[in-house]
Amino acid sequence: MTYKPQYYPGATSVAVNRRKHMSGDIEKLREISDEDLTAVLGHRSPGSDYPSTHPPLAEMGEPECSMRELVEPISGAKAGDRVRYVQFVDSMYNAPATPYFRTYNAAINHRGVDPGTLSGRQVTECRERNMEEVAKAQMETEMSCPALTSLRGATVHGHSLRLQEDGVMFDMLDRSRLENGVIIMNKDQVAIPIDRKVNLGKPMSSEEAAKRTTIFRVDNVAFKDDPEVIEWVHRVWELRTRYGYQPK
């Protein structure tokens, strides 16, 4: 018998999109080169080797350990890479992803990651080369819209307030902007200027964003429109409440 994971309930487009993000069955929409990705992340110079914090595992002569034999290390751990991060911010206005679903995607589909979910941002820490795989996968696919998604390692605030007149998410450090129909970044995720403009691709139209979003909104797909989601949210809430009160 083959087990089929049941990622998320519901029949609305939002529920379908949430299942897609969690399962990793996501459509690729754009190309971002490794050099451009490295430039906007800002952890090292494009084309340079990955700095390390320890020698490759094969050279360390570690003592025998049954768990080490059982669990295959990820490529960055094998090489001794540093741990680095990528931090995403998603607009409240029908952005494709949300902090929780970026975390679900990373935790379910990638090994060795440490995702963190905050109210308005999502950070994934990992060995550097593996972190870049997560970042690239999320930036190149329907999980991101260049106008409604932003890399912000610092000063994330303001994304929930409004969209600018051109439909781009507000950023007080002006890391990205719309130029000639595409979104460009000329600063890295902590707003340090880089030596060129990185093309992140065309923004989604408002119609496409509404179709691909994982956000329930009363002016698009309302939470109350999906009875199965409501049923399971209520069930989880009830069981967590009962456990919290520890009824005898």
MOFEN-V894682 format. One record per residue. N is the residue number from 1. RES is the residue in one small letter. PSI is psi as a letter, one per 30 degrees, with the letter a starting at -180 (none if undefined). D_LAST is the distance of its C-alpha to the last C-alpha in Angstrom with 1 decimal. Layout:
N/RES/PSI/D_LAST
N/RES/PSI/D_LAST
This chain:
1/m/k/38.2
2/t/k/38.4
3/y/k/35.2
4/k/j/35.6
5/p/k/33.3
6/q/j/31.6
7/y/e/31.8
8/y/k/31.2
9/p/l/30.9
10/g/l/33.5
11/a/f/37.1
12/t/l/38.6
13/s/e/41.0
14/v/e/38.5
15/a/e/35.9
16/v/e/38.8
17/n/e/39.9
18/r/e/36.4
19/r/e/36.4
20/k/e/39.9
21/h/e/39.0
22/m/e/36.0
23/s/f/38.0
24/g/g/41.1
25/d/i/43.2
26/i/k/45.0
27/e/k/48.6
28/k/k/51.1
29/l/f/53.1
30/r/l/55.1
31/e/k/56.5
32/i/j/56.0
33/s/l/58.1
34/d/e/56.8
35/e/e/59.2
36/d/e/58.0
37/l/e/54.3
38/t/e/55.1
39/a/e/57.0
40/v/f/54.3
41/l/e/51.6
42/g/g/53.9
43/h/f/52.7
44/r/l/56.0
45/s/k/59.5
46/p/k/60.0
47/g/f/61.5
48/s/l/60.6
49/d/l/58.8
50/y/k/55.1
51/p/l/54.8
52/s/l/52.9
53/t/f/50.7
54/h/l/51.3
55/p/l/53.7
56/p/k/53.0
57/l/e/50.5
58/a/f/53.3
59/e/f/55.2
60/m/f/52.6
61/g/h/52.5
62/e/l/48.8
63/p/l/47.6
64/e/k/46.2
65/c/k/42.6
66/s/e/40.9
67/m/e/38.8
68/r/e/42.1
69/e/e/43.6
70/l/e/40.8
71/v/j/40.5
72/e/k/43.7
73/p/k/44.2
74/i/l/44.9
75/s/e/48.6
76/g/e/48.2
77/a/e/46.5
78/k/e/49.3
79/a/f/51.9
80/g/g/50.2
81/d/l/49.8
82/r/l/48.4
83/v/k/45.1
84/r/l/45.9
85/y/l/44.2
86/v/k/44.7
87/q/k/43.1
88/f/k/43.2
89/v/k/43.0
90/d/k/42.7
91/s/l/43.9
92/m/f/41.7
93/y/i/44.5
94/n/h/43.8
95/a/k/44.0
96/p/e/43.4
97/a/l/40.4
98/t/l/37.6
99/p/e/36.2
100/y/e/33.1
101/f/f/35.3
102/r/e/37.7
103/t/e/35.0
104/y/e/33.7
105/n/e/37.4
106/a/e/38.0
107/a/e/34.9
108/i/e/35.2
109/n/f/38.9
110/h/k/40.1
111/r/l/39.4
112/g/g/39.2
113/v/l/38.4
114/d/i/36.2
115/p/k/35.6
116/g/k/34.3
117/t/k/33.3
118/l/l/33.9
119/s/e/34.2
120/g/g/37.8
121/r/l/38.9
122/q/k/38.1
123/v/k/39.3
124/t/k/39.6
125/e/k/40.7
126/c/l/42.3
127/r/k/45.4
128/e/e/48.2
129/r/e/49.8
130/n/e/46.4
131/m/e/45.3
132/e/e/48.6
133/e/e/47.8
134/v/e/44.6
135/a/e/46.5
136/k/e/49.3
137/a/e/47.2
138/q/e/45.4
139/m/e/48.6
140/e/f/50.8
141/t/a/48.6
142/e/f/47.1
143/m/f/44.2
144/s/k/46.7
145/c/k/49.3
146/p/f/51.7
147/a/f/51.8
148/l/f/48.0
149/t/k/46.8
150/s/k/48.0
151/l/j/47.9
152/r/j/47.1
153/g/f/46.4
154/a/l/46.9
155/t/i/47.0
156/v/f/45.0
157/h/k/44.7
158/g/f/46.2
159/h/f/45.4
160/s/f/43.1
161/l/e/45.7
162/r/l/48.3
163/l/k/50.6
164/q/l/54.2
165/e/f/57.0
166/d/g/57.6
167/g/g/54.0
168/v/k/53.1
169/m/k/50.0
170/f/k/50.9
171/d/j/51.2
172/m/f/52.4
173/l/g/53.8
174/d/h/55.6
175/r/f/54.8
176/s/l/55.5
177/r/l/57.7
178/l/k/59.3
179/e/k/62.9
180/n/h/65.0
181/g/f/62.1
182/v/l/60.0
183/i/k/57.4
184/i/l/58.7
185/m/k/57.3
186/n/g/59.7
187/k/l/57.2
188/d/a/54.4
189/q/f/50.7
190/v/g/51.1
191/a/g/54.2
192/i/k/56.9
193/p/k/60.0
194/i/l/60.9
195/d/g/64.4
196/r/l/64.2
197/k/k/62.4
198/v/k/59.8
199/n/j/59.6
200/l/f/56.0
201/g/l/57.1
202/k/k/57.3
203/p/l/54.5
204/m/k/52.8
205/s/l/54.0
206/s/e/51.6
207/e/e/51.4
208/e/e/50.6
209/a/e/47.9
210/a/e/46.3
211/k/e/46.3
212/r/f/45.0
213/t/l/42.3
214/t/g/38.6
215/i/k/37.9
216/f/k/36.8
217/r/k/39.1
218/v/f/39.9
219/d/g/43.6
220/n/c/43.3
221/v/j/40.3
222/a/k/37.6
223/f/e/33.9
224/k/f/33.7
225/d/f/36.4
226/d/j/34.0
227/p/e/31.5
228/e/e/30.0
229/v/e/29.4
230/i/e/27.7
231/e/e/25.5
232/w/e/24.3
233/v/e/24.0
234/h/e/21.7
235/r/e/19.7
236/v/e/19.5
237/w/e/18.6
238/e/e/15.8
239/l/e/14.2
240/r/e/15.0
241/t/e/13.5
242/r/e/10.1
243/y/e/10.3
244/g/e/11.7
245/y/f/9.1
246/q/i/6.4
247/p/k/3.8
248/k/none/0.0
